[in-house]
């Protein structure tokens, strides 16, 4: 596992600590959780391609669903 260190402005660090505390997490665990969530999402290129294919073939999908 790799350790990453970075600095945050004081106000951002306070918001991070508050959000983490609301979920019963340490700030470090909260950042890890949020990072994993964001990275598990499909890339915007994939989402854009999917939207294009679905919208392009809407009529076909509606006919097939009947």
Phi and psi restraints in degrees (range 20) as a CNS / XPLOR table:
assign (resid 1 and name C) (resid 2 and name N)
       (resid 2 and name CA) (resid 2 and name C) 1.0 -101.3 20.0 2
assign (resid 2 and name N) (resid 2 and name CA)
       (resid 2 and name C) (resid 3 and name N) 1.0 142.4 20.0 2
assign (resid 2 and name C) (resid 3 and name N)
       (resid 3 and name CA) (resid 3 and name C) 1.0 -101.4 20.0 2
assign (resid 3 and name N) (resid 3 and name CA)
       (resid 3 and name C) (resid 4 and name N) 1.0 133.1 20.0 2
assign (resid 3 and name C) (resid 4 and name N)
       (resid 4 and name CA) (resid 4 and name C) 1.0 -121.8 20.0 2
assign (resid 4 and name N) (resid 4 and name CA)
       (resid 4 and name C) (resid 5 and name N) 1.0 131.2 20.0 2
assign (resid 4 and name C) (resid 5 and name N)
       (resid 5 and name CA) (resid 5 and name C) 1.0 -115.3 20.0 2
assign (resid 5 and name N) (resid 5 and name CA)
       (resid 5 and name C) (resid 6 and name N) 1.0 138.4 20.0 2
assign (resid 5 and name C) (resid 6 and name N)
       (resid 6 and name CA) (resid 6 and name C) 1.0 -152.3 20.0 2
assign (resid 6 and name N) (resid 6 and name CA)
       (resid 6 and name C) (resid 7 and name N) 1.0 162.2 20.0 2
assign (resid 6 and name C) (resid 7 and name N)
       (resid 7 and name CA) (resid 7 and name C) 1.0 -105.3 20.0 2
assign (resid 7 and name N) (resid 7 and name CA)
       (resid 7 and name C) (resid 8 and name N) 1.0 147.6 20.0 2
assign (resid 7 and name C) (resid 8 and name N)
       (resid 8 and name CA) (resid 8 and name C) 1.0 -126.4 20.0 2
assign (resid 8 and name N) (resid 8 and name CA)
       (resid 8 and name C) (resid 9 and name N) 1.0 148.4 20.0 2
assign (resid 8 and name C) (resid 9 and name N)
       (resid 9 and name CA) (resid 9 and name C) 1.0 -61.1 20.0 2
assign (resid 9 and name N) (resid 9 and name CA)
       (resid 9 and name C) (resid 10 and name N) 1.0 150.8 20.0 2
assign (resid 9 and name C) (resid 10 and name N)
       (resid 10 and name CA) (resid 10 and name C) 1.0 -53.9 20.0 2
assign (resid 10 and name N) (resid 10 and name CA)
       (resid 10 and name C) (resid 11 and name N) 1.0 -43.9 20.0 2
assign (resid 10 and name C) (resid 11 and name N)
       (resid 11 and name CA) (resid 11 and name C) 1.0 -64.1 20.0 2
assign (resid 11 and name N) (resid 11 and name CA)
       (resid 11 and name C) (resid 12 and name N) 1.0 -39.8 20.0 2
assign (resid 11 and name C) (resid 12 and name N)
       (resid 12 and name CA) (resid 12 and name C) 1.0 -66.1 20.0 2
assign (resid 12 and name N) (resid 12 and name CA)
       (resid 12 and name C) (resid 13 and name N) 1.0 -41.5 20.0 2
assign (resid 12 and name C) (resid 13 and name N)
       (resid 13 and name CA) (resid 13 and name C) 1.0 -62.8 20.0 2
assign (resid 13 and name N) (resid 13 and name CA)
       (resid 13 and name C) (resid 14 and name N) 1.0 -38.3 20.0 2
assign (resid 13 and name C) (resid 14 and name N)
       (resid 14 and name CA) (resid 14 and name C) 1.0 -65.5 20.0 2
assign (resid 14 and name N) (resid 14 and name CA)
       (resid 14 and name C) (resid 15 and name N) 1.0 -43.4 20.0 2
assign (resid 14 and name C) (resid 15 and name N)
       (resid 15 and name CA) (resid 15 and name C) 1.0 -62.8 20.0 2
assign (resid 15 and name N) (resid 15 and name CA)
       (resid 15 and name C) (resid 16 and name N) 1.0 -40.8 20.0 2
assign (resid 15 and name C) (resid 16 and name N)
       (resid 16 and name CA) (resid 16 and name C) 1.0 -61.5 20.0 2
assign (resid 16 and name N) (resid 16 and name CA)
       (resid 16 and name C) (resid 17 and name N) 1.0 -46.6 20.0 2
assign (resid 16 and name C) (resid 17 and name N)
       (resid 17 and name CA) (resid 17 and name C) 1.0 -62.7 20.0 2
assign (resid 17 and name N) (resid 17 and name CA)
       (resid 17 and name C) (resid 18 and name N) 1.0 -39.7 20.0 2
assign (resid 17 and name C) (resid 18 and name N)
       (resid 18 and name CA) (resid 18 and name C) 1.0 -64.6 20.0 2
assign (resid 18 and name N) (resid 18 and name CA)
       (resid 18 and name C) (resid 19 and name N) 1.0 -48.7 20.0 2
assign (resid 18 and name C) (resid 19 and name N)
       (resid 19 and name CA) (resid 19 and name C) 1.0 -61.2 20.0 2
assign (resid 19 and name N) (resid 19 and name CA)
       (resid 19 and name C) (resid 20 and name N) 1.0 -41.6 20.0 2
assign (resid 19 and name C) (resid 20 and name N)
       (resid 20 and name CA) (resid 20 and name C) 1.0 -64.1 20.0 2
assign (resid 20 and name N) (resid 20 and name CA)
       (resid 20 and name C) (resid 21 and name N) 1.0 -46.2 20.0 2
assign (resid 20 and name C) (resid 21 and name N)
       (resid 21 and name CA) (resid 21 and name C) 1.0 -61.0 20.0 2
assign (resid 21 and name N) (resid 21 and name CA)
       (resid 21 and name C) (resid 22 and name N) 1.0 -38.9 20.0 2
assign (resid 21 and name C) (resid 22 and name N)
       (resid 22 and name CA) (resid 22 and name C) 1.0 -59.6 20.0 2
assign (resid 22 and name N) (resid 22 and name CA)
       (resid 22 and name C) (resid 23 and name N) 1.0 -27.4 20.0 2
assign (resid 22 and name C) (resid 23 and name N)
       (resid 23 and name CA) (resid 23 and name C) 1.0 -101.9 20.0 2
assign (resid 23 and name N) (resid 23 and name CA)
       (resid 23 and name C) (resid 24 and name N) 1.0 5.9 20.0 2
assign (resid 23 and name C) (resid 24 and name N)
       (resid 24 and name CA) (resid 24 and name C) 1.0 72.3 20.0 2
assign (resid 24 and name N) (resid 24 and name CA)
       (resid 24 and name C) (resid 25 and name N) 1.0 28.7 20.0 2
assign (resid 24 and name C) (resid 25 and name N)
       (resid 25 and name CA) (resid 25 and name C) 1.0 -119.9 20.0 2
assign (resid 25 and name N) (resid 25 and name CA)
       (resid 25 and name C) (resid 26 and name N) 1.0 159.0 20.0 2
assign (resid 25 and name C) (resid 26 and name N)
       (resid 26 and name CA) (resid 26 and name C) 1.0 -76.4 20.0 2
assign (resid 26 and name N) (resid 26 and name CA)
       (resid 26 and name C) (resid 27 and name N) 1.0 158.4 20.0 2
assign (resid 26 and name C) (resid 27 and name N)
       (resid 27 and name CA) (resid 27 and name C) 1.0 -56.9 20.0 2
assign (resid 27 and name N) (resid 27 and name CA)
       (resid 27 and name C) (resid 28 and name N) 1.0 -37.8 20.0 2
assign (resid 27 and name C) (resid 28 and name N)
       (resid 28 and name CA) (resid 28 and name C) 1.0 -64.4 20.0 2
assign (resid 28 and name N) (resid 28 and name CA)
       (resid 28 and name C) (resid 29 and name N) 1.0 -44.4 20.0 2
assign (resid 28 and name C) (resid 29 and name N)
       (resid 29 and name CA) (resid 29 and name C) 1.0 -66.3 20.0 2
assign (resid 29 and name N) (resid 29 and name CA)
       (resid 29 and name C) (resid 30 and name N) 1.0 -36.5 20.0 2
assign (resid 29 and name C) (resid 30 and name N)
       (resid 30 and name CA) (resid 30 and name C) 1.0 -65.1 20.0 2
assign (resid 30 and name N) (resid 30 and name CA)
       (resid 30 and name C) (resid 31 and name N) 1.0 -45.6 20.0 2
assign (resid 30 and name C) (resid 31 and name N)
       (resid 31 and name CA) (resid 31 and name C) 1.0 -61.3 20.0 2
assign (resid 31 and name N) (resid 31 and name CA)
       (resid 31 and name C) (resid 32 and name N) 1.0 -41.9 20.0 2
assign (resid 31 and name C) (resid 32 and name N)
       (resid 32 and name CA) (resid 32 and name C) 1.0 -61.2 20.0 2
assign (resid 32 and name N) (resid 32 and name CA)
       (resid 32 and name C) (resid 33 and name N) 1.0 -46.0 20.0 2
assign (resid 32 and name C) (resid 33 and name N)
       (resid 33 and name CA) (resid 33 and name C) 1.0 -62.3 20.0 2
assign (resid 33 and name N) (resid 33 and name CA)
       (resid 33 and name C) (resid 34 and name N) 1.0 -46.5 20.0 2
assign (resid 33 and name C) (resid 34 and name N)
       (resid 34 and name CA) (resid 34 and name C) 1.0 -65.0 20.0 2
assign (resid 34 and name N) (resid 34 and name CA)
       (resid 34 and name C) (resid 35 and name N) 1.0 -42.3 20.0 2
assign (resid 34 and name C) (resid 35 and name N)
       (resid 35 and name CA) (resid 35 and name C) 1.0 -61.6 20.0 2
assign (resid 35 and name N) (resid 35 and name CA)
       (resid 35 and name C) (resid 36 and name N) 1.0 -45.9 20.0 2
assign (resid 35 and name C) (resid 36 and name N)
       (resid 36 and name CA) (resid 36 and name C) 1.0 -62.3 20.0 2
assign (resid 36 and name N) (resid 36 and name CA)
       (resid 36 and name C) (resid 37 and name N) 1.0 -39.3 20.0 2
assign (resid 36 and name C) (resid 37 and name N)
       (resid 37 and name CA) (resid 37 and name C) 1.0 -63.1 20.0 2
assign (resid 37 and name N) (resid 37 and name CA)
       (resid 37 and name C) (resid 38 and name N) 1.0 -47.6 20.0 2
assign (resid 37 and name C) (resid 38 and name N)
       (resid 38 and name CA) (resid 38 and name C) 1.0 -64.1 20.0 2
assign (resid 38 and name N) (resid 38 and name CA)
       (resid 38 and name C) (resid 39 and name N) 1.0 -43.3 20.0 2
assign (resid 38 and name C) (resid 39 and name N)
       (resid 39 and name CA) (resid 39 and name C) 1.0 -72.5 20.0 2
assign (resid 39 and name N) (resid 39 and name CA)
       (resid 39 and name C) (resid 40 and name N) 1.0 -17.8 20.0 2
assign (resid 39 and name C) (resid 40 and name N)
       (resid 40 and name CA) (resid 40 and name C) 1.0 -83.1 20.0 2
assign (resid 40 and name N) (resid 40 and name CA)
       (resid 40 and name C) (resid 41 and name N) 1.0 -12.6 20.0 2
assign (resid 40 and name C) (resid 41 and name N)
       (resid 41 and name CA) (resid 41 and name C) 1.0 -74.4 20.0 2
assign (resid 41 and name N) (resid 41 and name CA)
       (resid 41 and name C) (resid 42 and name N) 1.0 149.5 20.0 2
assign (resid 41 and name C) (resid 42 and name N)
       (resid 42 and name CA) (resid 42 and name C) 1.0 -63.5 20.0 2
assign (resid 42 and name N) (resid 42 and name CA)
       (resid 42 and name C) (resid 43 and name N) 1.0 150.8 20.0 2
assign (resid 42 and name C) (resid 43 and name N)
       (resid 43 and name CA) (resid 43 and name C) 1.0 -65.1 20.0 2
assign (resid 43 and name N) (resid 43 and name CA)
       (resid 43 and name C) (resid 44 and name N) 1.0 157.3 20.0 2
assign (resid 43 and name C) (resid 44 and name N)
       (resid 44 and name CA) (resid 44 and name C) 1.0 -63.7 20.0 2
assign (resid 44 and name N) (resid 44 and name CA)
       (resid 44 and name C) (resid 45 and name N) 1.0 -30.8 20.0 2
assign (resid 44 and name C) (resid 45 and name N)
       (resid 45 and name CA) (resid 45 and name C) 1.0 -61.4 20.0 2
assign (resid 45 and name N) (resid 45 and name CA)
       (resid 45 and name C) (resid 46 and name N) 1.0 -44.2 20.0 2
assign (resid 45 and name C) (resid 46 and name N)
       (resid 46 and name CA) (resid 46 and name C) 1.0 -65.2 20.0 2
assign (resid 46 and name N) (resid 46 and name CA)
       (resid 46 and name C) (resid 47 and name N) 1.0 -44.8 20.0 2
assign (resid 46 and name C) (resid 47 and name N)
       (resid 47 and name CA) (resid 47 and name C) 1.0 -62.8 20.0 2
assign (resid 47 and name N) (resid 47 and name CA)
       (resid 47 and name C) (resid 48 and name N) 1.0 -40.5 20.0 2
assign (resid 47 and name C) (resid 48 and name N)
       (resid 48 and name CA) (resid 48 and name C) 1.0 -64.0 20.0 2
assign (resid 48 and name N) (resid 48 and name CA)
       (resid 48 and name C) (resid 49 and name N) 1.0 -43.0 20.0 2
assign (resid 48 and name C) (resid 49 and name N)
       (resid 49 and name CA) (resid 49 and name C) 1.0 -64.6 20.0 2
assign (resid 49 and name N) (resid 49 and name CA)
       (resid 49 and name C) (resid 50 and name N) 1.0 -42.2 20.0 2
assign (resid 49 and name C) (resid 50 and name N)
       (resid 50 and name CA) (resid 50 and name C) 1.0 -61.6 20.0 2
assign (resid 50 and name N) (resid 50 and name CA)
       (resid 50 and name C) (resid 51 and name N) 1.0 -46.4 20.0 2
assign (resid 50 and name C) (resid 51 and name N)
       (resid 51 and name CA) (resid 51 and name C) 1.0 -59.0 20.0 2
assign (resid 51 and name N) (resid 51 and name CA)
       (resid 51 and name C) (resid 52 and name N) 1.0 -41.7 20.0 2
assign (resid 51 and name C) (resid 52 and name N)
       (resid 52 and name CA) (resid 52 and name C) 1.0 -62.7 20.0 2
assign (resid 52 and name N) (resid 52 and name CA)
       (resid 52 and name C) (resid 53 and name N) 1.0 -48.0 20.0 2
assign (resid 52 and name C) (resid 53 and name N)
       (resid 53 and name CA) (resid 53 and name C) 1.0 -63.4 20.0 2
assign (resid 53 and name N) (resid 53 and name CA)
       (resid 53 and name C) (resid 54 and name N) 1.0 -44.3 20.0 2
assign (resid 53 and name C) (resid 54 and name N)
       (resid 54 and name CA) (resid 54 and name C) 1.0 -65.1 20.0 2
assign (resid 54 and name N) (resid 54 and name CA)
       (resid 54 and name C) (resid 55 and name N) 1.0 -41.9 20.0 2
assign (resid 54 and name C) (resid 55 and name N)
       (resid 55 and name CA) (resid 55 and name C) 1.0 -72.3 20.0 2
assign (resid 55 and name N) (resid 55 and name CA)
       (resid 55 and name C) (resid 56 and name N) 1.0 -34.1 20.0 2
assign (resid 55 and name C) (resid 56 and name N)
       (resid 56 and name CA) (resid 56 and name C) 1.0 -65.9 20.0 2
assign (resid 56 and name N) (resid 56 and name CA)
       (resid 56 and name C) (resid 57 and name N) 1.0 -34.1 20.0 2
assign (resid 56 and name C) (resid 57 and name N)
       (resid 57 and name CA) (resid 57 and name C) 1.0 -109.5 20.0 2
assign (resid 57 and name N) (resid 57 and name CA)
       (resid 57 and name C) (resid 58 and name N) 1.0 23.5 20.0 2
assign (resid 57 and name C) (resid 58 and name N)
       (resid 58 and name CA) (resid 58 and name C) 1.0 -55.8 20.0 2
assign (resid 58 and name N) (resid 58 and name CA)
       (resid 58 and name C) (resid 59 and name N) 1.0 -47.3 20.0 2
assign (resid 58 and name C) (resid 59 and name N)
       (resid 59 and name CA) (resid 59 and name C) 1.0 -59.3 20.0 2
assign (resid 59 and name N) (resid 59 and name CA)
       (resid 59 and name C) (resid 60 and name N) 1.0 -44.8 20.0 2
assign (resid 59 and name C) (resid 60 and name N)
       (resid 60 and name CA) (resid 60 and name C) 1.0 -60.8 20.0 2
assign (resid 60 and name N) (resid 60 and name CA)
       (resid 60 and name C) (resid 61 and name N) 1.0 -46.8 20.0 2
assign (resid 60 and name C) (resid 61 and name N)
       (resid 61 and name CA) (resid 61 and name C) 1.0 -63.1 20.0 2
assign (resid 61 and name N) (resid 61 and name CA)
       (resid 61 and name C) (resid 62 and name N) 1.0 -37.5 20.0 2
assign (resid 61 and name C) (resid 62 and name N)
       (resid 62 and name CA) (resid 62 and name C) 1.0 -65.8 20.0 2
assign (resid 62 and name N) (resid 62 and name CA)
       (resid 62 and name C) (resid 63 and name N) 1.0 -41.0 20.0 2
assign (resid 62 and name C) (resid 63 and name N)
       (resid 63 and name CA) (resid 63 and name C) 1.0 -65.3 20.0 2
assign (resid 63 and name N) (resid 63 and name CA)
       (resid 63 and name C) (resid 64 and name N) 1.0 -40.8 20.0 2
assign (resid 63 and name C) (resid 64 and name N)
       (resid 64 and name CA) (resid 64 and name C) 1.0 -68.0 20.0 2
assign (resid 64 and name N) (resid 64 and name CA)
       (resid 64 and name C) (resid 65 and name N) 1.0 -27.8 20.0 2
assign (resid 64 and name C) (resid 65 and name N)
       (resid 65 and name CA) (resid 65 and name C) 1.0 -75.1 20.0 2
assign (resid 65 and name N) (resid 65 and name CA)
       (resid 65 and name C) (resid 66 and name N) 1.0 -14.7 20.0 2
